[in-house]
């Protein structure tokens, strides 16, 4: 049952209206005699309906309704106003203040009150709905504005009869028009590039005739003479006779997209030209590793036309013995996203199988996922054949060197043995000069033996397969010092070194290098006890080692010669040597991609300066080891 608040200062009228409400069972009624007391009552309870007299002692009914709406929110109450006298202006004023129904007291009855209250509730509901609808429209319009702004588009509504165009969003900006400038059909066409105007008009006629949506791309010439590509999509509205009356649509700037497309086309052309002109087979695969493209070199090499190479079809051109390994290697790379590198024999158009080196790298998309693979397959057959020939010739050479060493050392051993027998058996018959001749012959034979061994070592150095990798030069130095333990202790030598860096080298040869150079420092010592220091410094991409001794030194005119085979300078025969050590060091360094030279001063000492490529990363410097 509705809670009704009746506000009237005339007791008789209150009684009469209350009776009508009660008899008609229109609701429960509470009555107040003034605007102020009505406001207090509304603060205490929430009525559903106000029946208010226009004439109140403290204010008029419209003012009261406005105040209550202000205090308690609009449209909470259905309001029926009672007017004592016919007053033409009242319904307008009353409706404006939020009154829903006006009844004249003179014709008040149960029925008129029932209808009045029902109308008031009905209008209150209608008002609520309209307001909700209006709020929804405002929100929709705000959302639409946001979308238009976010999408950076403009819109237009073109009256085809008057030629007037209403527009918004980015329309003016896209057409290079001053903000709020009036837009007409003429203004619109004046902005369009001369070459595109006719096409647009024809297209519009065609679209109108076919009653299809409009979709056009054209150029707009801006005031600074720059052209901008615009796309418009629109819809014609027709009258009942099928005549187009309006065109509603949107415009969008395509300039950047077109520029990016042109750039992409240019890049693609460049990439295709590059792929076509490559002397190798170039291929592209999808992310899963299935081939999607090969350049013309594929057909030129294999003689296979058609697209049987697609997917994994290319494997059919591989030598049957190499297929499984190639498939496994490719599947492993494709699934792990690792660069692919594999050698296999590929069948040439002549039917001959030729060795190929295939490499492929993954191409990553914007979010880091593999979007495709790009690879090449290069004919390395001649290189492989040359390497095989070299390997065979090296093996022959090594066999030959070992044989030669053995065959040369055998007669030398015989010479030494017979000289020894001569010394022992004929000791009593030999005078001092004869014995010194025999000693000289024996030492010559042993020197010859060392030289033969040196030649063998040197020849091995030249063709030994190197295992070049990042290694700790400190390890190589420590191994060399272990091998040199005897001469170090016999000569009471002191060896010190800096923190040793990582280098790109072969462990065995690096050890041999330190051993030869430090061994020379000990061997060619002066009267002082040998003191040798190994320093190491890192440069941009190389490491420099300096092996400095305090020995007899070398005449500066000899420092280049000593790297030649069998060259020994200013040394007595009492110091064992073959003149091959430094030649071997030079060979080692050359193969590792470094350099070697000597700085020396006679009587002061010698420094051998060695440079080597630095390892890709530097290990933390090692603490210097104590002198040995
Ligand atoms: P080897 O020591 O067997 O004679 P090397 O090739 O190692 O042969 O050295 C060639 C020559 O260079 C040596 O004979 C010696 O005259 C000279 N030489 C090498 N290292 C030193 C050094 N640290 N101090 C003085 N002379 C040296």
Boltz pocket constraint, residues with backbone or C-beta under 6 A from the ligand:
constraints:
  - pocket:
      binder: B
      contacts: [[A, 516], [A, 517], [A, 520], [A, 521], [A, 524], [A, 549], [A, 551], [A, 552], [A, 553], [A, 554], [A, 562], [A, 564], [A, 567], [A, 568], [A, 569], [A, 570], [A, 571], [A, 576], [A, 577], [A, 578], [A, 579], [A, 580], [A, 581], [A, 582], [A, 583], [A, 606]]
      max_distance: 6.0
